[in-house]
Structures are given as C-alpha cells and as structure tokens.
Amino acid sequence: MRLGALALLSLLAACAAPAPERKLEPVAFSALPGWTQDDPAQALPALRRSCAKMPETWTQACGAIPDDPARARAYFEAEFQAYRVTAPGFVTGYYEPELNGATQRSAKYRVPLHRVPDDLVQVDLGEWRDAWKGERVAGRIINGRLRPYHRRADIAKGALDGRNLEVLWVDDPVDAFFLEVQGSGRAKLEDGRILRVGFAGQNGHRYVAIGRTLLDKGELQPGNVSMQSIRAWLAANPERMREILDSNPSYVFFRLLDGDGPLGAQGVALTPGRSLAVDRAHLPLGAPVFLDLAHEDSPGGVIRRLVVAQDTGGAIRGPARGDLFWGPGKEAGEMAGRMKANGTLYLLLPRGLAPTS
C-alpha cells in the first residue's frame, strides 16, 4: 500500500526530532585506560564479520585486518583514530536466553511468538532526513493513513489470532517477554532439537521498561531493579503479571534463524563479550568501541575491552549508551541481568575518516 507524500512527511515530522549532537574528542591510544591490558585480538572475529557490511570508506581498515593475533594491537593503532565520547557512558547487558518451545499449540505451550504481520508498515526515518538517522516508526494503513499498530495488550487479547502468524509456541509468558527484551534466543523442543529465533520487527510503540513501572508503583525499590528482581516479583504476583507486562506497549516479532547466531542489527552473528548494542543515531554500526566501565562483577571491578558495535535495542538511546552481549545460557543471563555499568566509551574510526560530529 502507498501513503500520500504529504501525509507521510507530516507523520515523520511529528514522530522524530533532530538527533542531539554527538561530541567526540580525539585521543591517543595511550590515553585509553586498560588498552595495553586488553587482548584486542579477541575483537577481530567480530570486526571481520562487520567488515562484510561496511561501506567503501572502510576498505583500507578492513583490508588490513591481520591474520596473526599478535599483530592486533599494532593494527588498531595504525589503522584507527580513537575518539572519547564526551557524554557519560552507561552500559547494560543482554544475552541469548533458552526457552521451552513447540511447533504446535498445546495445553502446555500456549504462548505464541509471532512473525511480522503482512499489514505492518515499518519506516526507516533515516531514509527521509539525515537528522532522523537511526529512528524508526511502524504502523498500519487505515483509510489511507498510517496509524498505530496493535499494542501488546491488544495482541495478548488475541488481535493477531487466526492469521497463521505463529513462529513457535512457548510455555511461559514471562520467558517470552524477556526474549523480546533480549531480541533473540533459543527454543528447546521436547525432541531435543534447538531452534534459534531472532528479531524481525517491532510494532512501533515506545518501549517502556517494566522495571520502571514497578518502581513507579512502589513494588520495587531504587537500587534493586534487575532482571532477577523483576522475575521474582512477577513469580510472586501472578495475578498482576499481565498488568505489568502490558504496561510496555512495545511488541517484538521474530523469525527463525539458520546458521550461526544470534544476529545483530547489522545482520551478522554476535560475539559473546565482544559485541555491543548502540544507538546508531550516534555510533555507527560496525565500528570498534573501547569500553572503560566500573563493574563490580568483573575482575578488578572494571570492564576495559575492545568491542564492536553490531546491534541496537529499543531501550538503547543516547550517544554513550550501550548494551553488552554476554552470550547464551543461564550464566550469561545472570551477568547480563545485573549489569549497570557507568564509565566512558571510546569510538574507533579509520584514520582519514572524519567523524560526523
């Protein structure tokens, strides 16, 4: 379906404001805390994957990636310029969860994971104006106009039923909700097979953190909000579970994945501990980013390592906001669920490639 140009431009103007300026300060690699202690070779596999998606301006830097891991540090120092992101950095964590699933609905498996509906219109606002880069909106066409799509509460009540949109069925609505938060995961079937699902689209509604909802209602206390505490509250209050989940109107659609994964927003497989979700309105996908973070769960109380920006997230907004991918499984989930790390981010760009701000 088509949307009238004037109507669409009016919608876009209402939905997106110009992105705030990203401030970058060039620094020497010697100014990066912990640069010489990290092993940057651990980031090379992630960078190689990203380089397959990068523009021609990255040809020199991508073509020079060394085969010898011992040359990794010298490679980055020769091919890249480091920039300190002057905004205060804040990094959370995410992981690849494992759910119990089935390909057919049953009394046990009653919670659907949906594929993208054919009436969902997804708009990349960056295609319209450079100032809107990284912003998106979605909806459905009603009487020639793009209108909001079904909210989470509507979908939970059956707004998509009967349309054969179910990719899989799972046994726990809370697990399904946190799968949306993570963006991808594994479903273990009763016959032992593992199916991987990944982000395919979103309904266009603003993401609302249910941890914030529980704080505002006085159900959780400041300083005690994590994936673990939220799950514990939902388990202890099943009669209010739907109310709290539906306070987030955002809803994620999935697709089955083949091969390595999970896949990030750049379309490449993520690397545990070395892939970062960012706000691509501020930090370019595929670029290396050095993290200097206070993190009490890590040795020495810090995370200082080179990662690659390969993903995005509904809650990841701002020039120095990040989400570190910890990998699959329960242990990764424990680390990701507790992570709230403040510090500084350093963006690495190929020498000769001027930053956009």
Secondary structure as UniProt FT lines:
FT   HELIX           5..15
FT   STRAND          24..27
FT   HELIX           29..31
FT   TURN            33..37
FT   HELIX           40..43
FT   HELIX           44..51
FT   TURN            52..53
FT   HELIX           56..58
FT   HELIX           59..63
FT   HELIX           69..71
FT   HELIX           72..79
FT   STRAND          80..85
FT   STRAND          89..96
FT   STRAND          98..102
FT   STRAND          111..114
FT   TURN            118..119
FT   STRAND          121..124
FT   HELIX           125..127
FT   HELIX           130..132
FT   TURN            133..134
FT   STRAND          136..142
FT   TURN            143..144
FT   STRAND          145..147
FT   HELIX           152..156
FT   TURN            157..162
FT   STRAND          166..170
FT   HELIX           173..182
FT   STRAND          184..188
FT   TURN            190..191
FT   STRAND          194..202
FT   HELIX           210..216
FT   TURN            217..218
FT   TURN            222..223
FT   HELIX           227..236
FT   HELIX           238..240
FT   HELIX           241..246
FT   STRAND          252..257
FT   TURN            265..266
FT   TURN            272..274
FT   STRAND          275..278
FT   TURN            280..282
FT   TURN            285..286
FT   STRAND          288..294
FT   TURN            296..297
FT   HELIX           299..301
FT   STRAND          302..311
FT   TURN            314..315
FT   TURN            319..320
FT   STRAND          321..328
FT   HELIX           330..338
FT   STRAND          340..350
FT   TURN            351..352
//
